Amino acid sequence: MEFMLIALGLFLTYALTRATLSIFQVGKPKNLPPGPTPLPIIGNLHLLGDQPHQSLAKLAAIHGPIMFLKLGRISVLVISSAAAAKEVLQKQDLAFSSRHIPDALTAHNHSTYSVVWLPVATQWRSLRKFLNTNIFSSSSLDANQHLRSLKVQELVAYCRKASHSGDSVNISRAAFRTSLNLLSNTFFSKDLTDPYEDSGKEFKELVGNMMEEAGKPNLVDFFPVLKKIDPQGIRRRLTLYFGKAFEIFEELIEERLGKRIQMR
């Protein structure tokens, strides 16, 4: 036990020393945009507060529409004007296309395969082409229009039946079921939930847990040196949730493939 405490103390001392030296290192770039002076270790994290969007708006009023912040060990460029946003997102989109990947989304190598987080390269272009051709093209959307209409009609019928019987309607749950069944019919040609039964509850809770964990502020995102420790356990829990989701998808895929074999 004493050895573990000593080892942990030495590690934290090393991490704090490295972080402090990196902030006050010689040869720090001088051509950065204006911004508040960072504190040792935490940088400008203390300025974000409980309402980061309001805090950033106040800081932008002081330092301008293009502002540099240091959030822990992460350098951040804040764009807060329409003209600057157009320059970054439209005219210089390729130069700014790379994005910081939250540590939580490296669970199960999600960031390695997701078109959202992949860098602009061959794999990303191939996935984008596949999505545009098979899912988001005008012909594909038109072909699935009857599905969207059917699922909306089912939602209206469910609400009408509840109204006639005097039952309350959980709008959040009903909307989730409609969206989930629309997606499952698009990809697997079947409903995953029944609006008149409490089915799909487990999957909804699973999705909710994944969104909650992914949206939590994570120390590792600001101090990458803590990656191996995962002090808040966010990546560890997301790995579990992703695993459960993949098991569900694998069952659906195997069922779909089995039906195709039977039809031959």
C-alpha positions in Angstrom: 0.0 0.0 0.0 2.8 2.4 0.9 4.5 1.6 -2.4 1.4 2.4 -4.3 1.0 5.8 -2.5 4.6 6.7 -3.2 4.3 5.7 -6.9 1.2 7.7 -7.3 2.8 10.7 -5.6 5.8 10.5 -7.9 3.6 10.2 -10.9 1.5 13.2 -10.0 4.6 15.3 -9.2 6.0 14.3 -12.7 2.7 15.2 -14.4 2.4 18.6 -12.7 6.0 19.4 -13.4 5.7 18.6 -17.1 2.5 20.6 -17.3 4.0 23.6 -15.6 7.1 23.5 -17.8 5.1 23.2 -20.9 3.1 26.4 -20.1 6.3 28.4 -19.4 8.4 26.8 -22.0 11.0 28.9 -23.9 10.1 29.7 -27.5 6.3 29.8 -26.9 4.6 30.9 -30.2 4.0 34.7 -30.2 1.6 34.8 -33.2 -1.4 33.4 -31.4 -4.7 35.2 -31.3 -5.5 37.3 -28.2 -6.9 35.6 -25.2 -6.9 35.5 -21.4 -3.6 34.7 -19.6 -3.7 31.0 -18.7 -2.9 29.8 -15.2 -0.3 27.1 -14.5 -1.7 23.5 -14.9 -5.4 24.4 -15.5 -4.9 27.1 -18.2 -8.2 28.9 -18.7 -10.5 26.2 -17.4 -11.5 28.3 -14.4 -13.0 30.9 -16.6 -15.6 28.6 -18.2 -17.8 28.2 -15.1 -21.2 26.5 -15.1 -22.4 28.1 -18.3 -19.5 27.8 -20.7 -21.4 29.4 -23.7 -22.1 32.5 -21.6 -18.6 32.7 -20.3 -17.1 32.4 -23.9 -19.5 35.1 -25.1 -18.2 37.5 -22.3 -14.6 36.6 -23.1 -15.1 37.2 -26.8 -16.5 40.6 -26.0 -13.1 41.4 -24.4 -10.7 39.6 -26.6 -12.4 39.6 -30.0 -14.2 37.1 -32.3 -11.0 35.0 -32.7 -9.7 34.0 -29.3 -7.1 31.6 -28.0 -7.7 29.5 -24.9 -5.7 27.0 -23.0 -7.9 24.3 -21.5 -5.6 22.3 -19.4 -3.0 20.9 -21.9 -5.3 21.5 -24.9 -5.0 24.6 -27.1 -8.4 25.9 -28.3 -9.3 28.4 -30.9 -12.7 30.0 -30.3 -14.6 31.5 -33.3 -17.5 33.7 -32.3 -18.5 35.8 -35.3 -20.3 35.0 -38.5 -17.5 36.3 -40.8 -14.8 34.3 -39.0 -17.1 31.2 -38.9 -17.6 31.4 -42.6 -13.9 31.7 -43.2 -13.2 28.6 -41.0 -16.1 26.4 -42.0 -16.6 27.2 -45.6 -13.5 28.8 -47.2 -10.8 27.0 -45.1 -12.8 23.9 -44.2 -10.2 21.4 -45.3 -7.5 23.1 -43.2 -9.8 23.0 -40.1 -11.4 19.6 -40.8 -9.4 17.7 -38.3 -11.1 17.5 -34.9 -10.1 16.7 -31.3 -11.5 13.2 -30.5 -12.9 13.0 -26.9 -11.2 10.2 -25.0 -14.6 8.6 -24.2 -15.3 8.0 -27.9 -12.1 5.9 -28.2 -13.9 3.1 -26.4 -14.2 0.0 -28.5 -12.1 1.9 -31.2 -15.3 3.8 -32.1 -13.3 6.8 -33.3 -11.3 4.6 -35.7 -14.4 3.5 -37.7 -16.9 6.4 -37.2 -17.2 8.7 -40.2 -17.8 11.5 -37.7 -14.3 11.3 -36.2 -12.1 9.9 -39.0 -9.6 12.3 -40.6 -10.2 13.4 -44.2 -8.5 10.6 -46.0 -9.3 7.5 -48.1 -11.3 5.7 -45.5 -13.4 8.7 -44.7 -14.1 9.5 -48.4 -15.1 5.9 -49.0 -17.6 5.9 -46.1 -19.0 9.3 -47.1 -19.5 8.0 -50.6 -21.3 4.9 -49.3 -23.6 6.9 -47.1 -24.4 9.5 -49.8 -25.1 6.7 -52.3 -27.1 4.3 -50.2 -28.7 6.3 -47.5 -28.7 10.1 -48.1 -29.1 10.3 -51.9 -32.4 11.7 -53.3 -33.4 8.3 -54.7 -32.8 6.5 -51.4 -34.7 9.1 -49.4 -37.6 9.0 -51.9 -37.6 5.2 -51.8 -38.0 5.3 -48.0 -40.6 8.0 -47.9 -43.4 5.5 -47.4 -41.6 4.3 -44.3 -41.4 7.7 -42.8 -45.1 8.3 -43.6 -46.1 5.0 -42.1 -44.2 5.5 -38.8 -45.7 9.0 -38.4 -49.2 7.6 -39.0 -48.5 4.9 -36.3 -47.4 7.6 -33.9 -50.6 9.6 -34.5 -52.7 6.5 -34.1 -51.0 5.7 -30.8 -51.7 9.2 -29.5 -55.3 9.1 -30.7 -55.9 5.8 -29.0 -54.4 7.1 -25.8 -56.6 10.2 -26.0 -59.8 8.2 -26.4 -58.9 5.9 -23.5 -57.9 8.9 -21.3 -54.3 7.6 -20.9 -51.3 9.9 -20.7 -48.7 9.9 -23.5 -45.0 9.9 -22.7 -43.9 12.1 -25.6 -40.2 11.4 -25.1 -40.8 7.6 -25.2 -43.2 7.7 -28.1 -40.8 9.9 -30.2 -37.9 7.6 -29.4 -39.9 4.5 -30.5 -40.9 6.2 -33.7 -37.4 7.3 -34.6 -35.9 3.9 -33.6 -38.4 1.9 -35.7 -37.8 4.2 -38.6 -34.1 3.6 -38.4 -34.4 -0.1 -37.8 -36.8 -0.5 -40.8 -34.4 1.5 -43.0 -31.4 -0.8 -42.1 -33.0 -4.1 -41.0 -36.6 -4.0 -42.4 -38.2 -4.6 -39.0 -39.5 -2.8 -35.9 -37.5 -2.9 -32.7 -40.2 -1.6 -30.5 -44.0 -2.0 -30.1 -45.8 1.3 -29.2 -48.4 -0.6 -27.2 -45.9 -2.6 -25.2 -43.0 -1.5 -23.0 -40.5 -2.9 -25.5 -37.3 -1.1 -26.4 -36.9 0.3 -22.9 -33.6 -1.5 -22.4 -32.2 -0.1 -25.7 -33.4 3.4 -24.9 -31.7 3.3 -21.5 -28.6 2.0 -23.2 -28.6 4.9 -25.7 -29.3 7.3 -22.8 -26.4 6.0 -20.8 -24.1 6.3 -23.8 -25.1 9.9 -24.4 -24.7 10.8 -20.8 -21.2 9.4 -20.5 -20.1 10.9 -23.8 -21.4 14.3 -22.7 -19.7 14.4 -19.3 -16.7 16.7 -18.9 -13.7 14.4 -18.9 -10.4 15.3 -17.2 -8.5 13.1 -19.8 -9.6 15.5 -22.6 -7.8 18.4 -20.9 -4.9 16.4 -19.4 -4.0 13.5 -21.8 -1.4 12.3 -19.4 -4.2 10.8 -17.4 -5.4 8.7 -20.3 -4.1 5.4 -19.0 -5.7 6.0 -15.6 -9.2 7.0 -16.8 -9.8 8.6 -13.4 -13.5 9.1 -13.9 -14.1 5.7 -15.5 -16.0 7.3 -18.4 -14.2 5.3 -21.1 -14.5 2.1 -19.1 -18.3 2.5 -18.8 -18.7 3.5 -22.4 -16.7 0.4 -23.5 -19.3 -1.7 -21.7 -22.3 0.2 -23.3 -20.8 0.0 -26.8 -20.3 -3.7 -26.3 -23.9 -4.2 -25.4 -25.0 -2.1 -28.4 -22.8 -4.1 -30.8 -24.3 -7.4 -29.5 -27.8 -6.1 -30.4 -26.7 -5.0 -33.8 -24.9 -8.3 -34.4 -28.1 -10.2 -33.6 -30.0 -8.0 -36.1 -27.5 -8.5 -38.8 -27.3 -12.2 -38.3 -31.1 -12.4 -38.4 -31.2 -10.4 -41.6 -28.6 -12.5 -43.3 -30.4 -15.7 -42.2 -33.6 -14.4 -43.9 -31.7 -13.7 -47.1 -30.3 -17.2 -47.2 -33.8 -18.7 -46.7 -35.1 -16.6 -49.6 -32.6 -18.0 -52.0 
